[in-house]
Every structure is written in C-alpha cells, then in structure tokens.
Amino acid sequence: MIATFIPEGKDVYQDIHKIARQLMVVSLFLIGASIHLQDLKVAGWKSIAYAGSIWVIISALSLLMIKLFYP
C-alpha cells in the first residue's frame, strides 16, 4: 500500500517483501514442527547448521537420482 503512494522505493519494498516472506515460511515451519525459539538456542548453531547441510545434501542426491533413473 505504501508503494502505491511512494513508488520511488520500489526496490526496497521488493526486498522487504522477500525477507518478510522468508520469515513467514520459517515461522510456519517452526509452528508446524512444534519447535520453540528457546529449543533452537539450546541446540546451538552448529547442530542446526549440520542438520541443514545434511538436508541439502540428501535433497540434492535425491533429485539427482530421480533425474538419472526416471527421465
């Protein structure tokens, strides 16, 4: 709505929209997984980074296998 009245900041508004959308996805994931912010703090950033990297590797390998064997 602000972009309608002040169109000069179009690039900034788009960046804010992208960030807000990503934050919404993260919060919906945390709600769905019943994970609280305090739990993430207790786990530590190394554990979260490790889990995220494993998720990326498994996802990439799964996609590769699907593309190779199911053309």
C-alpha positions as CSV (number, residue, x, y, z in Angstrom):
1,M,0.0,0.0,0.0
2,I,2.9,2.4,0.7
3,A,4.3,1.6,-2.7
4,T,1.2,3.0,-4.3
5,F,1.7,6.4,-2.7
6,I,5.6,6.4,-2.7
7,P,6.7,4.5,-5.7
8,E,10.3,5.7,-5.5
9,G,11.3,2.9,-3.1
10,K,10.1,0.1,-5.3
11,D,13.4,-1.9,-5.0
12,V,13.4,-1.5,-1.2
13,Y,9.8,-2.6,-1.0
14,Q,10.5,-5.7,-3.0
15,D,13.4,-6.6,-0.8
16,I,11.3,-6.1,2.4
17,H,8.6,-8.3,0.8
18,K,11.1,-11.2,0.1
19,I,12.5,-11.0,3.6
20,A,9.0,-11.0,5.1
21,R,8.0,-14.0,3.0
22,Q,11.1,-16.0,4.1
23,L,10.4,-15.1,7.8
24,M,6.8,-16.3,7.4
25,V,8.0,-19.6,5.9
26,V,10.4,-20.1,8.8
27,S,7.8,-19.3,11.5
28,L,5.2,-21.6,9.9
29,F,7.8,-24.4,9.8
30,L,8.7,-23.8,13.5
31,I,5.0,-23.8,14.4
32,G,4.3,-27.0,12.4
33,A,7.3,-28.7,13.9
34,S,6.4,-27.6,17.4
35,I,9.9,-26.1,17.9
36,H,10.3,-23.1,20.1
37,L,12.9,-20.5,19.8
38,Q,14.4,-21.5,23.2
39,D,14.9,-25.0,21.9
40,L,16.9,-23.7,18.9
41,K,19.1,-21.6,21.3
42,V,19.7,-24.7,23.4
43,A,20.6,-26.8,20.4
44,G,23.2,-24.3,19.2
45,W,24.0,-23.1,15.7
46,K,26.4,-25.9,14.9
47,S,23.7,-28.6,15.3
48,I,21.3,-26.5,13.2
49,A,23.9,-25.9,10.5
50,Y,24.8,-29.6,10.5
51,A,21.1,-30.7,10.1
52,G,20.6,-28.1,7.4
53,S,23.6,-29.2,5.4
54,I,22.5,-32.9,5.7
55,W,19.1,-31.9,4.5
56,V,20.6,-30.0,1.5
57,I,22.9,-33.0,0.6
58,I,20.1,-35.6,0.8
59,S,17.7,-33.4,-1.2
60,A,20.3,-32.8,-3.9
61,L,21.2,-36.5,-4.1
62,S,17.5,-37.5,-4.3
63,L,16.9,-35.0,-7.1
64,L,20.0,-36.3,-8.9
65,M,18.8,-40.0,-8.6
66,I,15.3,-39.1,-9.8
67,K,16.7,-37.2,-12.8
68,L,19.1,-40.0,-13.7
69,F,16.8,-43.0,-13.3
70,Y,13.4,-41.5,-14.1
71,P,13.8,-39.4,-17.3
